[in-house]
Amino acid sequence: MTEAPGRVKPCAHPDCVLHFYDTTKSGTRRWCSMAGCGNRAKAARHYERTKTRR
């Protein structure tokens, strides 16, 4: 990780304390795990959108 220290990033989920090494080509990964933190964030956004439509 000494060759690209900017690739070590904190997870974008506010309750997550993990950091990860971004291996994506573009360097735009946001979540430590898409199955965990990413899914929770996307589900929360979806819930907020659909809640206001009712």
C-alpha positions in Angstrom: 0.0 0.0 0.0 3.0 2.3 0.1 2.7 2.7 -3.7 -0.8 4.3 -3.5 -1.7 5.6 -0.1 -4.5 7.6 -1.5 -6.3 4.4 -2.3 -6.9 3.7 1.4 -10.3 5.2 2.1 -12.8 5.2 4.9 -16.2 3.6 4.2 -18.9 6.2 3.3 -21.5 4.7 5.6 -21.7 7.0 8.7 -21.9 4.1 11.2 -19.0 2.1 9.7 -15.5 2.4 11.1 -13.7 0.4 8.5 -11.1 1.5 5.9 -10.5 -0.3 2.6 -8.0 -0.4 -0.2 -9.8 0.8 -3.4 -8.9 -1.6 -6.2 -11.2 -0.1 -8.8 -9.8 1.2 -12.0 -11.3 4.7 -11.6 -10.7 4.9 -7.8 -14.3 5.8 -6.9 -15.2 2.9 -4.6 -17.2 4.3 -1.6 -18.1 1.2 0.5 -16.1 -1.3 2.4 -18.6 -3.9 1.3 -21.3 -3.5 -1.2 -23.2 -6.4 0.4 -23.2 -4.7 3.8 -22.7 -1.0 4.0 -23.5 -0.2 0.4 -26.7 -2.1 0.4 -27.8 -0.5 3.7 -27.2 3.0 2.3 -29.0 2.3 -1.0 -31.9 0.7 0.8 -32.3 3.7 3.1 -32.3 6.1 0.2 -34.9 4.0 -1.6 -37.1 3.9 1.6 -36.9 7.7 1.9 -37.9 8.2 -1.7 -40.8 5.8 -1.6 -42.0 7.0 1.9 -42.5 10.6 0.6 -44.6 9.4 -2.4 -47.2 7.7 -0.2 
